[in-house]
Amino acid sequence: MSLTDTSKHSNCSAMSDVLSRIGDKWSVMVVGMLSRNGTLRFNELKRLINGVSQRMLTLTLRNLERDGLVSRTIYPEVPPRVEYSLTEMGKTLQEPINALWDWTAENHHSIIDARDIYDQRQTAVEAAEPRKIAYARGQ
């Protein structure tokens, strides 16, 4: 099936379905960390991904495993050792995810600057026309 014709509802639905999984912040971080570090244990991933809760990491890994992007290997030891790695399909995401990481590193300062300029402009507009802004907001 080709997804090139975006006028077809089924193509847009397929794209939305996939992007809802691989496009969320934590999935990108997990795939990126597994891509850059290889096989990792849960706590190693948690340490590498700043700000992720144990529950969110668990849910993200479970969903990525369900979609066939991450492999979970349990070793029968005491305590059990569990490792996560990218599947062959997951590895096909390495190039686009790494490109996104590199693009982010390259452009983050410009984005912060653009936000500051936008926020300053919005503050100036609100200060110059407080009645119009309040009316537009329904106040």
Contact map, one row per residue, 1 for C-alpha under 8 A:
1110000000000000000000000000000000000000000000000000000000000000000000000000000000000000000000000000000000000000000000000000000000000000000
1111100000100000000000000000000000000000000000000000000000000000000000000000000000000000000000000000000000000000000000000000000000000000000
1111110000110110000000000000000000000000000000000000000000000000000000000000000000000000000000000000000000000000000000000000000000000000000
0111110000100000000000000000000000000000000000000000000000000000000000000000000000000000000000000000000000000000000000000000000000000000000
0111111100100000000000000000000000000000000000000000000000000000000000000000000000000000000000000000000000000000000000000000000000000000000
0011111110110000000000000000000000000000000000000000000000000000000000000000000000000000000000000000000000000000000000000000000000000000000
0000111110110000000000000000000000000000000000000000000000000000000000000000000000000000000000000000000000000000000000000000000000000000000
0000111111110000000000000000000000000000000000000000000000000000000000000000000000000000000000000000000000000000000000000000000000000000000
0000011111111000000000000000000000000000000000000000000000000000000000000000000000000000000000000000000000000000000000000000000000000000000
0000000111111100000000000000000000000000000000000000000000000000000000000000000000000000000000000000000000000000000000000000000000000000000
0111111111111110000000000000000000000000000000000000000000000000000000000000000000000000000000000000000000000000000000000000000000000000000
0010011111111111000000000000000000000000000000000000000000000000000000000000000000000000000000000000000000000000000000000000000000000000000
0000000011111111100000000000000000000000000000000000000000000000000000000000000000000000000000000000000000000000000000000000000000000000000
0010000001111111110000000000000000000000000000000000000000000000000000000000000000000000000000000000000000000000000000000000000000000000000
0010000000111111111000000000000000000000000000000000000000000000000000000000000000000000000000000000000000000000000000000000000000000000000
0000000000011111111100000000000000000000000000000000000000000000000000000000000000000000000000000000000000000000000000000000000000000000000
0000000000001111111110000000000000000000000000000000000000000000000000000000000000000000000000000000000000000000000000000000000000000000000
0000000000000111111111100000000000000000000000000000000000000000000000000000000000000000000000000000000000000000000000000000000000000000000
0000000000000011111111110000000000000000000000000000000000000000000000000000000000000000000000000000000000000000000000000000000000000000000
0000000000000001111111110000000000000000000000000000000000000000000000000000000000000000000000000000000000000000000000000000000000000000000
0000000000000000111111110010000000000000000000000000000000000011000000000000000000000000000000000000000000000000000000000000000000000000000
0000000000000000011111110011000000000000000000000000000000000000000000000000000000000000000000000000000000000000000000000000000000000000000
0000000000000000011111111011000000000000000000000000000000000000000000000000000000000000000000000000000000000000000000000000000000000000000
0000000000000000001111111111000000000000000000000000000000000000000000000000000000000000000000000000000000000000000000000000000000000000000
0000000000000000000000111111100000000000000000000000000000000000000000000000000000000000000000000000000000000000000000000000000000000000000
0000000000000000000000011111110000000000000000000001000110010000000000000000000000000000000000000000000000000000000000000000000000000000000
0000000000000000000011111111111000000000000000000000000000011001000000000000000000000000000000000000000000000000000000000000000000000000000
0000000000000000000001111111111100000000000000000000000000000000000000000000000000000000000000001000000000000000000000000000000000000000000
0000000000000000000000001111111110000000000000001000000000000000000000000000000000000000000000000000000000000000000000000000000000000000000
0000000000000000000000000111111111000000000010001000000000001000000000000000000000000000000000000000000000000000000000000000000000000000000
0000000000000000000000000011111111100000000000000000000000000000000000000000000000000100010011001000000000000000000000000000000000000000000
0000000000000000000000000001111111110000000000000000000000000000000000000000000000000000000001001100100000000000000000000000000000000000000
0000000000000000000000000000111111111100000010011000000000000000000000000000000000000000000000000000000000000000000000000000000000000000000
0000000000000000000000000000011111111111000000000000000000000000000000000000000000011100000000000000000000000000000000000000000000000000000
0000000000000000000000000000001111111100000000000000000000000000000000000000000000000100001001000000000000000000000000000000000000000000000
0000000000000000000000000000000111111100000000000000000000000000000000000000000000000000000000000000000000000000000000000000000000000000000
0000000000000000000000000000000011111111000000000000000000000000000000000000000000000000000000000000000000000000000000000000000000000000000
0000000000000000000000000000000011111111000000000000000000000000000000000000000000001100000000000000000000000000000000000000000000000000000
0000000000000000000000000000000001001111100000000000000000000000000000000000000000111100000000000000000000000000000000000000000000000000000
0000000000000000000000000000000001001111110110000000000000000000000000000000000000111000000000000000000000000000000000000000000000000000000
0000000000000000000000000000000000000011111110000000000000000000000000000000000011110000000000000000000000000000000000000000000000000000000
0000000000000000000000000000000000000001111111000000000000000000000000000000000001110000000000000000000000000000000000000000000000000000000
0000000000000000000000000000000000000000111111100000000000000000000000000000000000000000000000000000000000000000000000000000000000000000000
0000000000000000000000000000000000000001111111110000000000000000000000000000000000000000000000000000000000000000000000000000000000000000000
0000000000000000000000000000010010000001111111111000000000000000000000000000000000000000000000000000000000000000000000000000000000000000000
0000000000000000000000000000000000000000011111111101110010000000000000000000000000000000000000000000000000000000000000000000000000000000000
0000000000000000000000000000000000000000001111111100000000000000000000000000000000000000000000000000000000000000000000000000000000000000000
0000000000000000000000000000000010000000000111111100000000000000000000000000000000000000000000000000000000000000000000000000000000000000000
0000000000000000000000000000110010000000000011111111000000000000000000000000000000000000000000000000000000000000000000000000000000000000000
0000000000000000000000000000000000000000000001111111000000000000000000000000000000000000000000000000000000000000000000000000000000000000000
0000000000000000000000000000000000000000000000001111100000000000000000000000000000000000000000000000000000000000000000000000000000000000000
0000000000000000000000000100000000000000000001001111110110000000000000000000000000000000000000000000000000000000000000000000000000000000000
0000000000000000000000000000000000000000000001000011111110000000000000000000000000000000000000000000000000000000000000000000000000000000000
0000000000000000000000000000000000000000000001000001111111000000000000000000000000000000000000000000000000000000000000000000000000000000000
0000000000000000000000000000000000000000000000000000111111100000000000000000000000000000000000000000000000000000000000000000000000000000000
0000000000000000000000000100000000000000000000000001111111110000000000000000000000000000000000000000000000000000000000000000000000000000000
0000000000000000000000000100000000000000000001000001111111111000000000000000000000000000000000000000000000000000000000000000000000000000000
0000000000000000000000000000000000000000000000000000011111111100000000000000000000000000000000000000000000000000000000000000000000000000000
0000000000000000000000000000000000000000000000000000001111111110000000000000000000000000000000000000000000000000000000000000000000000000000
0000000000000000000000000110000000000000000000000000000111111111000000000000000000000000000000000000000000000000000000000000000000000000000
0000000000000000000000000010010000000000000000000000000011111111100001000000000000000000000000000000000000000000000000000000000000000000000
0000000000000000000000000000000000000000000000000000000001111111110000000000000000000000000000000000000000000000000000000000000000000000000
0000000000000000000010000000000000000000000000000000000000111111111000000000000000000000000000000000000000000000000000000000000000000000000
0000000000000000000010000010000000000000000000000000000000011111111111000000000000000000000000000000000000000000000000000000000000000000000
0000000000000000000000000000000000000000000000000000000000001111111111110000000000000000000000000000000000000000000000000000000000000000000
0000000000000000000000000000000000000000000000000000000000000111111110000000000000000000000000000000000000000000000000000000000000000000000
0000000000000000000000000000000000000000000000000000000000000011111111000000000000000000000000000000000000000000000000000000000000000000000
0000000000000000000000000000000000000000000000000000000000000001111111100000000000000010110000000000000000000000000000000000000000000000000
0000000000000000000000000000000000000000000000000000000000000001111111100000000000000111111000000000000000000000000000000000000000000000000
0000000000000000000000000000000000000000000000000000000000001001101111110000000000011110010000000000000000000000000000000000000000000000000
0000000000000000000000000000000000000000000000000000000000000000100111111000000000011110000000000000000000000000000000000000000000000000000
0000000000000000000000000000000000000000000000000000000000000000100001111100000001111000000000000000000000000000000000000000000000000000000
0000000000000000000000000000000000000000000000000000000000000000000000111110000001110000000000000000000000000000000000000000000000000000000
0000000000000000000000000000000000000000000000000000000000000000000000011111000111100000000000000000000000000000000000000000000000000000000
0000000000000000000000000000000000000000000000000000000000000000000000001111100111000000000000000000000000000000000000000000000000000000000
0000000000000000000000000000000000000000000000000000000000000000000000000111110110000000000000000000000000000000000000000000000000000000000
0000000000000000000000000000000000000000000000000000000000000000000000000011111110000000000000000000000000000000000000000000000000000000000
0000000000000000000000000000000000000000000000000000000000000000000000000001111110000000000000000000000000000000000000000000000000000000000
0000000000000000000000000000000000000000000000000000000000000000000000000000111110000000000000000000000000000000000000000000000000000000000
0000000000000000000000000000000000000000000000000000000000000000000000000111111111000000000000000000000000000000000000000000000000000000000
0000000000000000000000000000000000000000100000000000000000000000000000000111111111100000000000000000000000000000000000000000000000000000000
0000000000000000000000000000000000000000110000000000000000000000000000011110000111110000000000000000000000000000000000000000000000000000000
0000000000000000000000000000000000000011110000000000000000000000000000011100000011111000000000000000000000000000000000000000000000000000000
0000000000000000000000000000000001000011110000000000000000000000000001111000000001111100000000000000000000000000000000000000000000000000000
0000000000000000000000000000000001000111000000000000000000000000000001110000000000111110000000000000000000000000000000000000000000000000000
0000000000000000000000000000001001100110000000000000000000000000000011100000000000011111111000000000000000000000000000000000000000000000000
0000000000000000000000000000000000000000000000000000000000000000000111100000000000001111111000000000000000000000000000000000000000000000000
0000000000000000000000000000000000000000000000000000000000000000000010000000000000000111111100000000000000000000000000000000000000000000000
0000000000000000000000000000000000000000000000000000000000000000000110000000000000000111111110000000000000000000000000000000000000000000000
0000000000000000000000000000001000000000000000000000000000000000000111000000000000000111111111000000000000000000000000000000000000000000000
0000000000000000000000000000000000100000000000000000000000000000000010000000000000000111111111000000000000000000000000000000000000000000000
0000000000000000000000000000000000000000000000000000000000000000000000000000000000000001111111100000000000000000000000000000000000000000000
0000000000000000000000000000001000000000000000000000000000000000000000000000000000000000111111111000000000000000000000000000000000000000000
0000000000000000000000000000001100100000000000000000000000000000000000000000000000000000011111111100000000000000000000000000000000000000000
0000000000000000000000000000000000000000000000000000000000000000000000000000000000000000000111111110000000000000000000000000000000000000000
0000000000000000000000000000000000000000000000000000000000000000000000000000000000000000000011111111000000000000000000000000000000000000000
0000000000000000000000000001001100000000000000000000000000000000000000000000000000000000000011111111100000000000000000000000000000000000000
0000000000000000000000000000000100000000000000000000000000000000000000000000000000000000000001111111110000000000000000000000000000000000000
0000000000000000000000000000000000000000000000000000000000000000000000000000000000000000000000111111111000000000000000000000000000000000000
0000000000000000000000000000000000000000000000000000000000000000000000000000000000000000000000011111111100000000000000000000000000000000000
0000000000000000000000000000000100000000000000000000000000000000000000000000000000000000000000001111111110000000000000000000000000000000000
0000000000000000000000000000000000000000000000000000000000000000000000000000000000000000000000000111111111000000000000000000000000000000000
0000000000000000000000000000000000000000000000000000000000000000000000000000000000000000000000000011111111100000000000000000000000000000000
0000000000000000000000000000000000000000000000000000000000000000000000000000000000000000000000000001111111110000000000000000000000000000000
0000000000000000000000000000000000000000000000000000000000000000000000000000000000000000000000000000111111110000000000000000000000000000000
0000000000000000000000000000000000000000000000000000000000000000000000000000000000000000000000000000011111111000000000000000000000000000000
0000000000000000000000000000000000000000000000000000000000000000000000000000000000000000000000000000001111111110000000000000000000000000000
0000000000000000000000000000000000000000000000000000000000000000000000000000000000000000000000000000000111111111000000000000000000000000000
0000000000000000000000000000000000000000000000000000000000000000000000000000000000000000000000000000000001111111100000000000000000000000000
0000000000000000000000000000000000000000000000000000000000000000000000000000000000000000000000000000000000111111110000000000000000000000000
0000000000000000000000000000000000000000000000000000000000000000000000000000000000000000000000000000000000111111111000000000000000000000000
0000000000000000000000000000000000000000000000000000000000000000000000000000000000000000000000000000000000011111111100000000000000000000000
0000000000000000000000000000000000000000000000000000000000000000000000000000000000000000000000000000000000001111111110000000000000000000000
0000000000000000000000000000000000000000000000000000000000000000000000000000000000000000000000000000000000000111111111000000000000000000000
0000000000000000000000000000000000000000000000000000000000000000000000000000000000000000000000000000000000000011111111100000000000000000000
0000000000000000000000000000000000000000000000000000000000000000000000000000000000000000000000000000000000000001111111110000000000000000000
0000000000000000000000000000000000000000000000000000000000000000000000000000000000000000000000000000000000000000111111111000000000000000000
0000000000000000000000000000000000000000000000000000000000000000000000000000000000000000000000000000000000000000011111111100000000000000000
0000000000000000000000000000000000000000000000000000000000000000000000000000000000000000000000000000000000000000001111111110000000000000000
0000000000000000000000000000000000000000000000000000000000000000000000000000000000000000000000000000000000000000000111111111000000000000000
0000000000000000000000000000000000000000000000000000000000000000000000000000000000000000000000000000000000000000000011111111100000000000000
0000000000000000000000000000000000000000000000000000000000000000000000000000000000000000000000000000000000000000000001111111110000000000000
0000000000000000000000000000000000000000000000000000000000000000000000000000000000000000000000000000000000000000000000111111111000000000000
0000000000000000000000000000000000000000000000000000000000000000000000000000000000000000000000000000000000000000000000011111111100000000000
0000000000000000000000000000000000000000000000000000000000000000000000000000000000000000000000000000000000000000000000001111111111000000000
0000000000000000000000000000000000000000000000000000000000000000000000000000000000000000000000000000000000000000000000000111111111001000000
0000000000000000000000000000000000000000000000000000000000000000000000000000000000000000000000000000000000000000000000000011111111000000000
0000000000000000000000000000000000000000000000000000000000000000000000000000000000000000000000000000000000000000000000000001111111000000000
0000000000000000000000000000000000000000000000000000000000000000000000000000000000000000000000000000000000000000000000000000111111111000000
0000000000000000000000000000000000000000000000000000000000000000000000000000000000000000000000000000000000000000000000000000111111111100000
0000000000000000000000000000000000000000000000000000000000000000000000000000000000000000000000000000000000000000000000000000000011111110000
0000000000000000000000000000000000000000000000000000000000000000000000000000000000000000000000000000000000000000000000000000000011111111000
0000000000000000000000000000000000000000000000000000000000000000000000000000000000000000000000000000000000000000000000000000010011111111100
0000000000000000000000000000000000000000000000000000000000000000000000000000000000000000000000000000000000000000000000000000000001111111111
0000000000000000000000000000000000000000000000000000000000000000000000000000000000000000000000000000000000000000000000000000000000111111111
0000000000000000000000000000000000000000000000000000000000000000000000000000000000000000000000000000000000000000000000000000000000011111111
0000000000000000000000000000000000000000000000000000000000000000000000000000000000000000000000000000000000000000000000000000000000001111111
0000000000000000000000000000000000000000000000000000000000000000000000000000000000000000000000000000000000000000000000000000000000000111111
0000000000000000000000000000000000000000000000000000000000000000000000000000000000000000000000000000000000000000000000000000000000000111111
